[in-house]
Amino acid sequence: MTERRPRKFDLVVFGATGYTGKLTSEQVLQGTPSTLKWAIAGRSPQKLELLAQDYNRRFPDRTPVQTFIADLTEFSLEQLASSTRLLISTVGPYIKYGTGVIEACAVYGTHYVDCTGEFPWVYDMIKRCHKTAKNRKAIIIPQCGFESAPLDLGTYALVKCIRDELGCGVSDVTFAVHDLKGNVSGGTFETTMTVFEHATLQELHESSAFDALSPVKPGPEQPFRSPVIRDEHLGILTSWVNNTGDRSIVFRSWGLMDEGNYYGKDFTWKEYQRVSNWVSAIIWFIIMKVIIIVPLFAPLRWLARKLFHPGEGQGPTDEARRGHRVEWRGVAIADEDSENPRKAFVTVQSTIDPYSLTALCMVQAANSILHNTDTLAAQLGGGILTPATLASPELFRLLDRAGLKIEAKII
Ligand SMILES: NC(=O)c1ccc[n+]([C@@H]2O[C@H](COP(=O)([O-])OP(=O)(O)OC[C@H]3O[C@@H](n4cnc5c(N)ncnc54)[C@H](OP(=O)(O)O)[C@@H]3O)[C@@H](O)[C@H]2O)c1
């Protein structure tokens, strides 16, 4: 990777005092080389100092973590971006706080990873910052947490399996959340509400198109798919709220890889959730619609905040998280000239809870950007890219070792 001037740090976690930020630092401590020069950044010196003391006491053999005081002023973000090779940001809602952070990283050629799920904001960031990031050789990977790293990598694994074993592309991928136990943090809840306060209906509509983030437009035609179906491999399936955000990243990967030719020119993709029977399928379909509609209206946002907000900086307790898990399953159909094209099946199984999974994906993406020169992202050199452009056997091995198993096979 081209490095211009030496930087004080290899990696900085910005938002390190928050719920996801703390889990991210734990992943840095457990899953990066002990010689990594890193810092935790945020606006509260006291909170940062306490965390740094704890980390340095528990991990005496690592290069000590340092603290970096930063707020969201232009000057502060410039100082932050120019002091590190890579920045992980967990300061959200990103649509409210994140634009200046990405802009500074793009301008200073600083690699960047985050865990936003706010695809209207990512759509805007691509328009504003992709070119600068590419020119300055900053690899920027948004949506690299629960949304949308596991399924972007899972889709890549399916396509690679079919390419390697059958020598052709893929015509369709269907994913389902097979099993999920978890709860949302205050930051995630607030973000869901805030997106609808900051993006106009027109922006929401534009950025929801399946190919909104794809560098190749128009993307392949997506036929209508019933929101409730039965799949012979995945079971009874119904709508899932993350389909739009995950799909937008998958189609950016689709377009970044040989202009859509690697995945397949007629590639289609959809994500559902598995349910046990048809009645649940209908009930969940209605619940998903309500989850999408409520944040659109200010009085309903107010009511939702009053009734359901977990509290700022709060999230599932350590004990609760130990019982949380997630597994997705997916099926890809080979683009073969046959009445019965062959298929591949993937399990994307996290033995850790969704928030630790988010932290793991961001930290291993950062590791890959800093240390692996054999990825598509490294070849492209910079720009707003996707988790799948970091795919490598080493990344899959490190994720597997830490709790995310992605296994694809022909069925
Ligand atoms: N989509 C996914 O897969 C996924 C998964 C996990 C998290 N997330 C996203 O990650 C974000 C963080 O969630 P969370 O639950 O960790 O939130 P949180 O606990 O509220 O943490 C927010 C962090 O941002 C910092 N911050 C807020 N305003 C700031 C400002 N003006 N200047 C500097 N720092 C500021 C906070 O600092 P203080 O401690 O000083 O207040 C804190 O460190 C949310 O947007 C959430 O949606 C997404």
The ligand as an SDF file (V2000), in Angstrom:
LIG
                    3D

 48 52  0  0  0  0  0  0  0  0999 V2000
  -25.5670   -1.0490   11.3730 N   0  0  0  0  0  0  0  0  0  0  0  0
  -24.8260   -1.7460   12.2000 C   0  0  0  0  0  0  0  0  0  0  0  0
  -24.4750   -2.8500   11.8960 O   0  0  0  0  0  0  0  0  0  0  0  0
  -24.4120   -1.0910   13.4990 C   0  0  0  0  0  0  0  0  0  0  0  0
  -23.9950   -1.8550   14.5840 C   0  0  0  0  0  0  0  0  0  0  0  0
  -23.5780   -1.1820   15.7430 C   0  0  0  0  0  0  0  0  0  0  0  0
  -23.5940    0.2140   15.7900 C   0  0  0  0  0  0  0  0  0  0  0  0
  -24.0250    0.9070   14.7050 N   0  0  0  0  0  0  0  0  0  0  0  0
  -24.0240    2.3740   14.6870 C   0  0  0  0  0  0  0  0  0  0  0  0
  -22.9090    2.8650   15.4020 O   0  0  0  0  0  0  0  0  0  0  0  0
  -23.2320    4.1450   15.9260 C   0  0  0  0  0  0  0  0  0  0  0  0
  -22.8450    4.1740   17.3970 C   0  0  0  0  0  0  0  0  0  0  0  0
  -23.7290    3.3620   18.1380 O   0  0  0  0  0  0  0  0  0  0  0  0
  -23.5150    3.1910   19.7130 P   0  0  0  0  0  0  0  0  0  0  0  0
  -24.6400    2.3740   20.2120 O   0  0  0  0  0  0  0  0  0  0  0  0
  -22.1270    2.7760   19.9780 O   0  0  0  0  0  0  0  0  0  0  0  0
  -23.7290    4.7290   20.1940 O   0  0  0  0  0  0  0  0  0  0  0  0
  -23.2330    5.4340   21.5280 P   0  0  0  0  0  0  0  0  0  0  0  0
  -23.0150    4.4330   22.6070 O   0  0  0  0  0  0  0  0  0  0  0  0
  -24.1770    6.5530   21.7750 O   0  0  0  0  0  0  0  0  0  0  0  0
  -21.7880    6.0310   21.1360 O   0  0  0  0  0  0  0  0  0  0  0  0
  -21.6510    7.1730   20.3510 C   0  0  0  0  0  0  0  0  0  0  0  0
  -20.2200    7.6540   20.3990 C   0  0  0  0  0  0  0  0  0  0  0  0
  -20.1260    8.8430   19.6200 O   0  0  0  0  0  0  0  0  0  0  0  0
  -19.5420    9.8660   20.4300 C   0  0  0  0  0  0  0  0  0  0  0  0
  -20.0470   11.1730   20.0560 N   0  0  0  0  0  0  0  0  0  0  0  0
  -21.3410   11.5520   19.9490 C   0  0  0  0  0  0  0  0  0  0  0  0
  -21.4020   12.8480   19.6080 N   0  0  0  0  0  0  0  0  0  0  0  0
  -20.1100   13.2830   19.4940 C   0  0  0  0  0  0  0  0  0  0  0  0
  -19.5190   14.5290   19.1760 C   0  0  0  0  0  0  0  0  0  0  0  0
  -20.2840   15.5810   18.9170 N   0  0  0  0  0  0  0  0  0  0  0  0
  -18.1570   14.6110   19.1430 N   0  0  0  0  0  0  0  0  0  0  0  0
  -17.3930   13.5340   19.4240 C   0  0  0  0  0  0  0  0  0  0  0  0
  -17.9100   12.3290   19.7380 N   0  0  0  0  0  0  0  0  0  0  0  0
  -19.2460   12.2140   19.7770 C   0  0  0  0  0  0  0  0  0  0  0  0
  -19.9300    9.5120   21.8470 C   0  0  0  0  0  0  0  0  0  0  0  0
  -19.0430   10.1650   22.7540 O   0  0  0  0  0  0  0  0  0  0  0  0
  -19.4110   10.3950   24.3140 P   0  0  0  0  0  0  0  0  0  0  0  0
  -19.1240    9.0910   25.0060 O   0  0  0  0  0  0  0  0  0  0  0  0
  -18.4930   11.4870   24.7210 O   0  0  0  0  0  0  0  0  0  0  0  0
  -20.8750   10.7630   24.3780 O   0  0  0  0  0  0  0  0  0  0  0  0
  -19.7400    7.9950   21.8060 C   0  0  0  0  0  0  0  0  0  0  0  0
  -18.3750    7.6800   21.9130 O   0  0  0  0  0  0  0  0  0  0  0  0
  -24.7300    4.3690   15.6730 C   0  0  0  0  0  0  0  0  0  0  0  0
  -24.8810    5.2040   14.5600 O   0  0  0  0  0  0  0  0  0  0  0  0
  -25.2450    2.9610   15.3710 C   0  0  0  0  0  0  0  0  0  0  0  0
  -26.3570    2.9620   14.5100 O   0  0  0  0  0  0  0  0  0  0  0  0
  -24.4350    0.2840   13.5710 C   0  0  0  0  0  0  0  0  0  0  0  0
  1  2  1  0
  2  3  2  0
  2  4  1  0
  4  5  1  0
  4 48  2  0
  5  6  2  0
  6  7  1  0
  7  8  2  0
  8  9  1  0
  8 48  1  0
  9 10  1  0
  9 46  1  0
 10 11  1  0
 11 12  1  0
 11 44  1  0
 12 13  1  0
 13 14  1  0
 14 15  2  0
 14 16  1  0
 14 17  1  0
 17 18  1  0
 18 19  2  0
 18 20  1  0
 18 21  1  0
 21 22  1  0
 22 23  1  0
 23 24  1  0
 23 42  1  0
 24 25  1  0
 25 26  1  0
 25 36  1  0
 26 27  1  0
 26 35  1  0
 27 28  2  0
 28 29  1  0
 29 30  1  0
 29 35  2  0
 30 31  1  0
 30 32  2  0
 32 33  1  0
 33 34  2  0
 34 35  1  0
 36 37  1  0
 36 42  1  0
 37 38  1  0
 38 39  2  0
 38 40  1  0
 38 41  1  0
 42 43  1  0
 44 45  1  0
 44 46  1  0
 46 47  1  0
M  CHG  2   8   1  16  -1
M  END
$$$$
